[in-house]
Amino acid sequence: MSTFKAALFVAAFGFARFSAMAADAPKPPATPAPASGPVYREFVSGNAEAKVTMIEYASLTCPHCAKFNEDVMPDVRKNYIDTGKIRYVFRDYPLDGLAAAAAAIARCAPGERGKAMIDLMYKQQNVWARSPKPIEPLRGYAQLAGMSAADVDACLVNKSITGKINEVMQTASSVYKVEATPTFFVGEEKLSGEIAYKDLAKILDKHIAAGK
């Protein structure tokens, strides 16, 4: 099975598995559902008019992705995103079913809270990703973002969310040849695997200088 087909399989299996797990778990009283459910949105930060865009494809259960988010991303955010030098886009490339379910839950979070959920999921990766019942800590993170248990259950079967995650994976694999996480694109330059901040900064600076 190709890397791409395997990734799509585990994502689809993940949504189905955790939908079933959520259905079996005890639930608090349901709250009234909104008129329309959440829809997929890009996770974008920084200057929309920046001449340089950095795109990250990541899996929420990937230890290398968590390490990048903890060790490198704070400096990238401080020196490049918050200063308006670049536009940053986070895209899901879940490598297993659990990552697929977590990605869907983060995408369902209201407002900008999904970005904060991703940070929390990375910080707590060793807790929820190794839990025998990962749906429970994931429910807890979702609650912090203002989601109910019913919201989580609905999210895992929300075709506009799960379908778009699979579509993004398909495009990443077939068009951009993404095969591992994390994978970054700075402009058209592709970077795969772990990267130190000083090395990434050199690449960002090069593209920023070329874009002026």
Backbone bond lengths (Angstrom), bond angles and torsions (degrees), N, CA, C in turn:
res aa  C-N    CA-C-N  psi(-1)  N-CA   C-N-CA  omega(-1)  CA-C   N-CA-C  phi
1 M - - - 1.455 - - 1.532 109.15 -
2 S 1.346 117.12 134.29 1.461 119.73 -179.10 1.523 110.42 -68.43
3 T 1.352 115.50 161.71 1.471 120.00 177.31 1.514 110.47 -56.99
4 F 1.338 116.15 -42.81 1.465 120.63 -178.59 1.517 111.76 -63.72
5 K 1.354 116.95 -49.02 1.462 119.78 -179.40 1.521 111.17 -64.44
6 A 1.334 116.23 -37.24 1.467 119.53 178.05 1.518 110.54 -63.92
7 A 1.333 117.09 -41.87 1.464 120.44 -179.84 1.523 110.77 -63.97
8 L 1.332 116.51 -42.08 1.469 119.21 178.24 1.527 110.97 -64.42
9 F 1.335 116.14 -38.78 1.469 119.48 179.85 1.515 111.10 -62.79
10 V 1.332 116.97 -48.66 1.462 118.27 -176.59 1.519 110.61 -67.30
11 A 1.341 117.32 -32.85 1.460 118.84 177.92 1.521 110.41 -65.30
12 A 1.339 116.18 -47.41 1.463 119.65 179.88 1.526 110.76 -63.51
13 F 1.339 116.37 -42.74 1.461 120.21 178.32 1.519 110.95 -62.52
14 G 1.328 115.59 -38.32 1.465 119.59 -178.87 1.510 111.67 -62.89
15 F 1.328 117.17 -45.52 1.457 119.49 179.60 1.531 110.25 -60.98
16 A 1.336 116.85 -43.43 1.458 120.18 -179.03 1.526 111.17 -66.71
17 R 1.349 116.30 -44.46 1.460 120.38 -177.59 1.517 111.30 -62.58
18 F 1.323 117.07 -46.94 1.452 118.88 -175.25 1.525 112.36 -79.33
19 S 1.333 117.22 -20.95 1.460 119.21 169.88 1.526 109.29 -64.64
20 A 1.351 115.67 -43.87 1.469 119.58 178.40 1.512 111.10 -65.80
21 M 1.331 117.24 -41.20 1.461 121.43 179.64 1.527 110.26 -62.71
22 A 1.323 115.62 -42.27 1.466 119.73 179.20 1.519 110.67 -64.67
23 A 1.335 115.99 -37.22 1.467 119.35 -179.19 1.523 111.63 -66.44
24 D 1.342 116.60 -32.69 1.462 120.62 -178.47 1.524 113.39 -81.03
25 A 1.321 117.39 -20.37 1.460 120.62 -175.02 1.524 110.86 -77.28
26 P 1.348 118.11 148.81 1.463 120.80 176.03 1.519 110.39 -61.51
27 K 1.311 116.18 142.94 1.464 120.63 -176.13 1.524 110.45 -124.92
28 P 1.336 116.84 145.50 1.459 119.99 170.91 1.522 109.43 -74.61
29 P 1.315 118.23 169.36 1.464 119.87 178.47 1.520 110.64 -54.56
30 A 1.332 114.88 135.08 1.467 120.07 -177.34 1.519 110.61 -70.33
31 T 1.322 114.54 145.94 1.464 120.61 173.93 1.516 108.32 -98.91
32 P 1.330 118.78 153.61 1.464 119.95 -179.61 1.524 110.99 -57.81
33 A 1.338 115.74 135.92 1.460 120.40 179.97 1.520 109.91 -75.64
34 P 1.339 117.21 147.32 1.451 119.62 175.97 1.512 110.58 -68.11
35 A 1.318 115.61 165.89 1.463 120.34 -177.43 1.526 110.81 -60.25
36 S 1.296 119.35 -35.75 1.450 122.54 177.82 1.522 108.45 -138.96
37 G 1.321 116.21 144.41 1.451 120.59 -176.51 1.516 112.05 -77.66
38 P 1.349 116.21 174.44 1.462 120.82 178.45 1.523 111.13 -62.13
39 V 1.310 116.63 151.74 1.457 122.37 175.32 1.527 108.47 -121.78
40 Y 1.304 116.02 154.47 1.459 121.64 -177.79 1.524 110.45 -66.80
41 R 1.338 114.24 133.98 1.462 120.86 174.65 1.507 109.15 -132.93
42 E 1.327 116.99 147.07 1.455 120.12 174.07 1.524 109.75 -67.28
43 F 1.324 116.42 143.99 1.458 121.61 171.81 1.527 107.40 -92.66
44 V 1.318 115.63 99.94 1.469 121.59 -174.13 1.516 109.05 -122.20
45 S 1.346 116.07 137.09 1.458 122.01 176.88 1.525 108.82 -132.55
46 G 1.331 115.14 157.69 1.455 119.37 174.84 1.506 113.70 96.44
47 N 1.302 115.29 -161.46 1.459 123.79 -173.70 1.525 110.60 -84.07
48 A 1.322 116.48 114.45 1.462 120.88 -179.94 1.522 111.77 -61.43
49 E 1.332 117.69 -23.28 1.461 122.21 -178.33 1.531 112.27 -97.42
50 A 1.326 117.78 3.88 1.467 120.42 -178.48 1.528 110.18 -61.72
51 K 1.324 115.39 144.06 1.460 120.11 -179.54 1.525 112.75 -79.94
52 V 1.322 116.43 -12.50 1.462 120.99 179.51 1.522 109.58 -118.51
53 T 1.318 115.47 128.37 1.463 121.68 176.01 1.522 109.33 -116.13
54 M 1.321 115.18 132.40 1.469 121.34 174.43 1.525 107.88 -111.77
55 I 1.324 116.40 124.33 1.460 122.38 179.65 1.517 108.66 -113.47
56 E 1.322 116.68 132.46 1.466 121.82 176.44 1.521 109.48 -115.80
57 Y 1.332 116.65 128.53 1.457 122.77 170.05 1.521 107.11 -103.30
58 A 1.328 116.99 123.56 1.457 120.31 -172.14 1.520 111.45 -144.95
59 S 1.333 114.16 157.75 1.464 122.35 175.02 1.526 108.10 -116.29
60 L 1.307 117.05 132.98 1.460 120.72 -174.36 1.526 113.68 -69.91
61 T 1.332 117.97 -13.35 1.457 120.43 174.76 1.529 112.18 -101.13
62 C 1.313 117.74 6.19 1.469 122.87 -178.39 1.530 109.94 -83.16
63 P 1.346 119.15 117.10 1.473 120.90 179.74 1.525 113.06 -61.59
64 H 1.332 117.25 -34.90 1.466 120.17 178.96 1.531 110.86 -66.55
65 C 1.331 115.84 -36.12 1.468 120.13 177.41 1.522 110.36 -66.73
66 A 1.325 116.11 -41.93 1.466 120.37 178.56 1.520 110.59 -63.07
67 K 1.321 116.75 -40.99 1.463 121.07 -179.98 1.524 110.43 -64.32
68 F 1.327 116.84 -42.58 1.465 120.13 177.15 1.529 110.43 -61.33
69 N 1.330 115.61 -44.31 1.460 119.19 -178.28 1.527 112.14 -63.86
70 E 1.336 116.85 -34.08 1.459 121.71 -178.69 1.526 112.82 -82.52
71 D 1.336 116.62 -42.35 1.464 120.53 -169.95 1.525 114.55 -96.03
72 V 1.320 117.13 -31.88 1.469 120.88 -172.34 1.524 112.61 -110.03
73 M 1.330 116.36 -41.42 1.460 120.25 -173.62 1.524 114.08 -59.48
74 P 1.343 120.30 -36.74 1.477 117.94 179.15 1.527 113.22 -58.03
75 D 1.334 117.70 -39.12 1.460 120.55 178.50 1.526 111.64 -73.15
76 V 1.328 116.87 -36.56 1.468 120.06 175.80 1.523 109.80 -62.50
77 R 1.328 115.49 -42.81 1.469 120.02 -179.99 1.528 110.88 -63.89
78 K 1.330 115.87 -45.60 1.470 120.37 -176.58 1.528 112.11 -67.93
79 N 1.324 117.01 -42.41 1.464 120.56 -170.63 1.524 115.07 -95.83
80 Y 1.326 117.34 -18.74 1.459 119.08 -175.48 1.529 114.22 -125.86
81 I 1.332 116.85 -41.53 1.474 119.10 -177.60 1.519 110.82 -79.96
82 D 1.330 116.66 -53.96 1.463 120.69 -177.39 1.527 112.82 -66.34
83 T 1.325 117.04 -23.73 1.468 120.75 178.26 1.519 112.59 -86.62
84 G 1.327 117.19 -3.76 1.458 120.63 177.10 1.512 114.79 82.35
85 K 1.339 117.37 10.17 1.463 119.49 -177.41 1.525 112.62 -74.94
86 I 1.350 115.87 -30.69 1.462 119.28 -179.16 1.524 110.67 -136.13
87 R 1.315 114.07 163.96 1.456 123.37 169.53 1.524 105.89 -108.02
88 Y 1.337 116.82 131.03 1.459 121.73 -176.58 1.528 109.63 -116.78
89 V 1.335 115.37 133.74 1.467 121.51 -179.92 1.524 108.54 -126.76
90 F 1.335 116.38 126.66 1.464 122.56 176.48 1.519 108.27 -101.54
91 R 1.345 116.72 126.70 1.463 121.54 178.47 1.529 110.21 -127.11
92 D 1.312 115.17 142.82 1.462 121.25 -177.67 1.527 111.57 -81.56
93 Y 1.323 115.16 136.30 1.467 122.55 170.45 1.532 106.39 -139.32
94 P 1.342 116.60 69.46 1.472 120.39 -174.13 1.522 111.95 -65.57
95 L 1.330 115.36 127.11 1.458 121.11 -177.33 1.525 113.32 -93.02
96 D 1.326 117.15 -2.71 1.465 120.66 177.15 1.517 108.73 -152.69
97 G 1.333 114.85 170.52 1.457 119.39 -175.59 1.509 114.21 -63.42
98 L 1.319 116.59 -36.67 1.458 120.44 -179.69 1.529 110.65 -65.96
99 A 1.326 116.19 -42.03 1.463 120.08 177.46 1.527 111.12 -62.41
100 A 1.331 116.39 -37.32 1.462 120.63 178.92 1.526 110.94 -63.76
101 A 1.337 116.16 -43.47 1.462 119.84 179.37 1.527 110.96 -66.08
102 A 1.335 116.75 -43.50 1.467 120.36 179.15 1.520 111.25 -62.82
103 A 1.330 116.65 -39.71 1.460 120.87 178.93 1.526 110.75 -61.77
104 A 1.325 116.15 -42.52 1.467 119.60 179.98 1.523 110.97 -63.39
105 I 1.338 116.89 -42.78 1.461 120.34 -179.65 1.526 110.88 -62.30
106 A 1.337 116.87 -42.91 1.471 119.74 178.41 1.518 111.02 -63.14
107 R 1.321 117.09 -37.77 1.471 120.58 -179.51 1.529 111.91 -69.34
108 C 1.325 116.87 -22.33 1.465 120.40 179.81 1.530 112.85 -85.99
109 A 1.316 117.59 -11.30 1.463 120.36 -177.27 1.526 110.47 -62.06
110 P 1.332 117.54 143.15 1.470 120.34 -177.14 1.525 112.67 -71.54
111 G 1.316 114.72 150.18 1.460 120.80 175.63 1.516 112.83 58.08
112 E 1.334 114.86 -133.28 1.460 121.18 -179.91 1.529 112.10 -96.12
113 R 1.322 117.11 11.36 1.465 119.87 -173.32 1.523 113.53 -72.54
114 G 1.327 117.13 -17.00 1.449 120.17 178.09 1.515 112.16 -62.71
115 K 1.330 116.83 -36.04 1.460 120.74 178.46 1.527 110.36 -64.74
116 A 1.320 116.67 -40.88 1.460 120.61 177.88 1.521 110.43 -67.39
117 M 1.333 117.64 -34.87 1.460 120.83 177.71 1.519 110.95 -63.69
118 I 1.325 117.03 -38.68 1.468 120.37 179.08 1.520 109.74 -63.15
119 D 1.332 117.14 -44.62 1.465 120.18 177.14 1.529 110.76 -58.67
120 L 1.328 116.48 -43.68 1.466 120.62 -179.19 1.528 111.23 -66.35
121 M 1.324 116.36 -41.89 1.464 120.26 179.29 1.527 110.97 -62.41
122 Y 1.318 117.12 -38.80 1.461 119.65 177.01 1.530 110.99 -66.75
123 K 1.318 117.03 -44.47 1.464 120.25 -179.41 1.524 111.76 -63.30
124 Q 1.333 116.01 -34.25 1.464 121.07 -177.66 1.529 112.46 -102.72
125 Q 1.318 116.97 18.52 1.470 120.96 -173.50 1.523 112.81 -54.53
126 N 1.337 117.06 -42.14 1.461 119.86 -178.64 1.524 113.13 -68.58
127 V 1.329 116.38 -16.31 1.470 120.65 178.90 1.524 110.60 -84.69
128 W 1.337 116.35 -61.53 1.462 118.82 -173.07 1.528 113.25 -76.87
129 A 1.342 117.29 -36.55 1.462 119.53 -176.65 1.527 111.98 -69.79
130 R 1.343 117.46 -19.81 1.459 121.26 179.59 1.527 112.41 -106.21
131 S 1.305 116.20 2.54 1.457 119.81 -178.44 1.528 110.61 -73.59
132 P 1.354 118.12 142.26 1.465 119.95 175.25 1.528 112.05 -67.35
133 K 1.325 115.96 -21.02 1.468 121.08 176.35 1.530 108.78 -130.33
134 P 1.335 117.87 73.17 1.467 121.02 -173.55 1.522 114.69 -63.46
135 I 1.325 116.47 -20.53 1.467 118.24 179.60 1.523 111.27 -61.87
136 E 1.349 117.05 -29.38 1.464 119.09 -176.91 1.533 112.36 -69.03
137 P 1.354 120.90 -52.38 1.459 118.19 175.11 1.522 112.61 -62.44
138 L 1.340 117.79 -33.67 1.461 119.46 178.10 1.533 110.79 -63.94
139 R 1.331 116.16 -37.79 1.468 119.49 174.86 1.538 110.35 -61.43
140 G 1.332 115.47 -39.91 1.461 119.47 179.95 1.518 112.26 -63.57
141 Y 1.335 117.24 -43.04 1.461 120.30 178.21 1.529 110.23 -64.25
142 A 1.340 115.21 -39.58 1.460 119.39 179.28 1.532 110.94 -64.19
143 Q 1.323 116.72 -37.81 1.465 120.64 178.74 1.527 110.87 -62.19
144 L 1.344 116.49 -39.27 1.468 119.91 177.26 1.521 111.53 -62.13
145 A 1.334 116.44 -26.74 1.467 121.17 179.44 1.519 112.30 -89.92
146 G 1.344 116.39 4.33 1.454 119.52 177.07 1.515 114.54 93.06
147 M 1.335 117.44 16.05 1.458 121.20 -179.73 1.528 110.14 -102.89
148 S 1.315 116.53 144.75 1.459 121.39 175.93 1.524 109.58 -91.58
149 A 1.337 116.23 170.92 1.464 120.32 175.54 1.520 110.51 -60.24
150 A 1.314 116.67 -37.61 1.469 120.63 177.81 1.525 110.97 -64.67
151 D 1.334 116.87 -36.49 1.465 120.74 177.02 1.529 110.84 -61.80
152 V 1.329 116.27 -41.77 1.464 120.82 179.64 1.526 109.89 -63.64
153 D 1.330 116.66 -46.83 1.462 120.47 179.77 1.528 110.98 -58.54
154 A 1.330 115.94 -44.57 1.460 120.19 -179.42 1.524 110.97 -66.19
155 C 1.311 116.24 -35.63 1.458 120.82 -178.38 1.524 111.51 -62.93
156 L 1.313 116.78 -41.29 1.460 121.35 -176.08 1.526 113.30 -67.12
157 V 1.329 117.05 -15.41 1.472 120.73 176.44 1.524 111.22 -117.59
158 N 1.320 116.66 15.09 1.464 121.83 179.82 1.525 108.94 -81.64
159 K 1.326 116.67 106.03 1.461 121.28 -174.09 1.523 112.72 -65.33
160 S 1.332 117.20 -28.89 1.466 118.35 179.75 1.524 111.09 -68.85
161 I 1.338 116.41 -26.90 1.465 121.03 177.75 1.524 110.55 -86.84
162 T 1.341 116.95 -56.77 1.465 120.20 -175.79 1.525 111.99 -64.51
163 G 1.321 116.07 -37.20 1.457 119.65 179.12 1.522 112.26 -65.95
164 K 1.333 116.03 -39.26 1.460 119.47 179.98 1.520 111.04 -69.56
165 I 1.342 117.72 -37.87 1.462 119.60 176.61 1.527 110.22 -59.31
166 N 1.324 117.12 -43.52 1.460 120.46 177.52 1.523 111.64 -65.33
167 E 1.324 116.55 -37.84 1.467 120.47 178.95 1.532 111.02 -64.38
168 V 1.339 116.10 -42.12 1.470 120.18 177.78 1.522 110.26 -62.72
169 M 1.340 116.92 -40.86 1.457 120.93 177.18 1.530 111.16 -62.43
170 Q 1.318 116.40 -42.88 1.454 121.04 -179.06 1.521 110.95 -61.42
171 T 1.323 116.49 -45.52 1.461 120.79 178.97 1.524 110.74 -64.59
172 A 1.332 116.60 -43.34 1.467 120.82 -179.86 1.519 110.84 -59.57
173 S 1.332 116.40 -43.47 1.450 120.45 -176.00 1.526 112.29 -75.90
174 S 1.323 117.30 -47.61 1.462 120.31 -172.88 1.522 113.23 -81.41
175 V 1.321 117.35 -33.84 1.467 120.75 -176.38 1.526 111.46 -95.91
176 Y 1.337 116.35 -46.57 1.470 120.17 -173.99 1.530 113.58 -100.90
177 K 1.341 115.93 0.63 1.471 122.39 174.88 1.535 112.67 58.24
178 V 1.318 116.40 37.92 1.462 120.73 174.00 1.521 108.02 -73.15
179 E 1.334 116.75 129.47 1.456 121.62 -178.46 1.521 112.81 -129.00
180 A 1.332 117.41 -11.44 1.465 120.63 -176.54 1.517 109.06 -148.87
181 T 1.315 115.57 165.83 1.459 120.02 176.44 1.524 109.89 -125.48
182 P 1.333 116.59 146.77 1.457 125.26 -6.51 1.529 111.65 -77.28
183 T 1.316 116.21 149.76 1.461 122.70 170.20 1.521 107.09 -124.62
184 F 1.332 115.81 134.14 1.460 121.82 -177.62 1.523 110.13 -119.60
185 F 1.322 114.75 148.14 1.451 121.22 169.17 1.523 107.42 -124.25
186 V 1.320 116.51 123.15 1.462 122.25 171.77 1.514 105.16 -112.55
187 G 1.338 115.68 106.68 1.456 118.18 -166.72 1.521 107.41 62.49
188 E 1.331 116.31 -125.94 1.459 120.54 178.41 1.527 112.03 -100.53
189 E 1.329 117.42 3.05 1.464 121.32 -179.77 1.526 110.02 -83.37
190 K 1.328 115.91 126.48 1.465 122.12 -177.38 1.520 110.49 -100.24
191 L 1.343 115.47 133.43 1.461 122.17 178.97 1.520 107.61 -129.12
192 S 1.333 116.74 127.47 1.462 120.17 -178.19 1.518 110.83 -119.36
193 G 1.329 115.62 141.78 1.451 121.28 176.04 1.513 113.33 87.30
194 E 1.326 115.00 -171.48 1.463 120.40 -178.54 1.524 110.78 -65.68
195 I 1.318 115.61 144.50 1.454 120.91 177.53 1.526 108.38 -143.83
196 A 1.318 116.24 136.83 1.463 120.88 178.69 1.524 110.00 -76.61
197 Y 1.323 115.75 154.33 1.465 119.27 -178.65 1.524 111.52 -58.70
198 K 1.336 118.34 -43.27 1.469 120.41 -176.08 1.529 110.95 -62.66
199 D 1.324 117.47 -35.01 1.460 120.99 178.96 1.527 111.20 -73.41
200 L 1.316 116.26 -41.16 1.459 119.81 177.95 1.524 110.33 -66.39
201 A 1.328 117.25 -39.27 1.462 120.93 179.58 1.527 111.14 -60.87
202 K 1.325 117.39 -39.47 1.468 120.58 178.29 1.526 110.87 -61.88
203 I 1.327 115.65 -41.69 1.465 120.05 -179.99 1.522 110.69 -67.74
204 L 1.328 116.74 -43.60 1.466 119.85 177.77 1.514 111.34 -61.57
205 D 1.327 116.72 -45.00 1.461 120.84 179.93 1.526 111.44 -61.00
206 K 1.323 115.94 -39.66 1.468 120.52 178.86 1.530 111.14 -61.15
207 H 1.316 116.45 -45.12 1.462 119.88 -179.07 1.526 111.43 -71.56
208 I 1.310 116.46 -36.75 1.479 119.58 177.38 1.521 110.18 -63.46
209 A 1.331 117.38 -43.33 1.458 121.40 178.94 1.518 111.39 -63.45
210 A 1.346 116.41 -39.67 1.455 120.56 -179.46 1.521 112.21 -70.54
211 G 1.330 115.95 -24.63 1.462 119.59 -177.90 1.514 114.51 -85.01
212 K 1.324 117.06 -9.95 1.465 119.86 -177.53 1.519 111.75 -76.49
